[in-house]
Amino acid sequence: MAVINGPQPEVTLSDDIYVLYQQHYNYLVFVGLKSGLDLCAVKDLINQIFLGFLEKGTDFSQVSNVKAYISTTFRRKLIDSYRSSQKYKMESLDEFSDAWSEPSTEERLLNSQALEELKEKLSRIYEGLPRRCQTVIFLKYYEGLSNEEIAERSSLTIRSVYNNLFEGIKRMREEMVKENLSPKDLSIFMTLIFV
């Protein structure tokens, strides 16, 4: 066994947190935007949870699934943010009773059928993509991987990941226009495909 002499670089907790921040930032932004918040609010919540990890001295070496731990913490922060925004939102009782009524069985059935039709259309569009584009889109939008992580997992170059992602999204948008679907909601639709 070789003994290494001399000073060793010291890894601090803040360095670990920063690495985790970089690894999970894009995925958390995606989740936050999907929840309906604007980009500025999402960034603020991400910074808050990582600052909380730093202040509490969270030891991630003791966490078995770091991604799940960070995602769960972020989702809880989103819920807390939503609750606090609703706490100060006041509506008159007349508006409340008109706006909140249980949908009829027929309305629920129609909504359910419309959602199923939408999922079928999106699945057809997705299945029509080249296999390499399907793989990259699945890893990006369903598993929430960064482009670098996709490159590692799929043995593609980072440039190929970008190109396949761009090509796949472009083709999906074109097909969505043909199907009279709004391509601006593509990121939301991506989650429907894999549900």
C-alpha positions, 0 to 999 in steps of 0.5 A, spaced: 500 500 500 502 506 497 502 512 502 501 519 499 505 524 503 504 531 503 498 536 504 491 533 501 486 537 498 480 538 503 473 537 500 468 541 504 461 540 505 460 546 501 464 543 495 459 537 495 453 541 496 455 545 490 457 539 485 450 536 487 447 543 485 450 543 479 448 536 477 440 536 479 439 544 477 436 543 470 432 537 473 429 541 478 428 547 474 424 542 469 420 540 475 419 547 478 416 550 471 412 544 470 408 546 476 406 552 474 411 557 477 415 562 473 423 561 472 425 566 477 421 563 483 423 556 481 431 559 481 429 562 488 426 555 491 432 551 488 437 556 492 433 556 498 433 548 499 440 548 497 442 553 502 438 549 507 442 543 506 448 547 507 445 550 513 443 544 516 450 540 514 446 535 511 451 529 510 449 526 503 454 520 504 448 517 509 443 518 503 442 512 499 438 515 493 441 523 493 436 524 487 430 522 490 432 526 497 433 532 493 427 531 489 422 530 494 425 536 498 424 540 492 417 538 491 415 539 498 418 546 498 414 547 492 408 545 496 409 550 501 410 555 496 403 554 493 400 553 500 403 560 502 401 563 496 394 561 497 393 563 504 393 570 502 388 569 496 381 571 498 375 570 494 368 572 495 363 566 497 359 567 490 365 566 486 368 560 490 361 557 490 360 558 482 368 556 481 368 550 485 362 545 483 363 537 482 364 535 475 358 531 473 359 524 471 359 526 463 364 531 464 369 527 468 368 521 462 369 526 457 375 529 460 378 522 461 376 521 454 380 527 451 386 526 456 386 519 453 386 521 446 391 526 447 396 521 450 394 516 444 396 522 439 402 524 443 405 517 443 404 516 436 408 522 434 413 520 439 413 513 436 414 516 429 421 519 431 427 515 430 429 510 436 435 515 438 431 521 438 426 517 442 432 514 447 434 521 448 427 524 449 426 519 454 432 520 458 431 527 458 424 528 460 422 522 464 428 520 468 430 528 468 438 526 466 442 532 464 445 532 457 452 529 460 449 524 464 445 522 457 451 521 453 454 517 459 448 512 459 447 512 451 455 512 449 453 518 445 457 524 444 454 530 448 454 533 441 450 527 438 445 528 445 444 535 443 443 534 436 438 528 437 434 532 442 433 538 438 431 533 432 426 530 436 423 536 439 423 539 432 419 533 429 414 533 435 412 540 434 411 539 427 407 533 428 403 537 434 401 542 429 399 537 424 394 534 429 392 541 432 395 541 438 399 547 441 407 546 441 408 551 446 406 546 451 411 541 449 414 540 455 408 539 459 406 534 454 412 530 454 410 528 461 404 525 459 407 520 454 410 516 459 404 516 464 
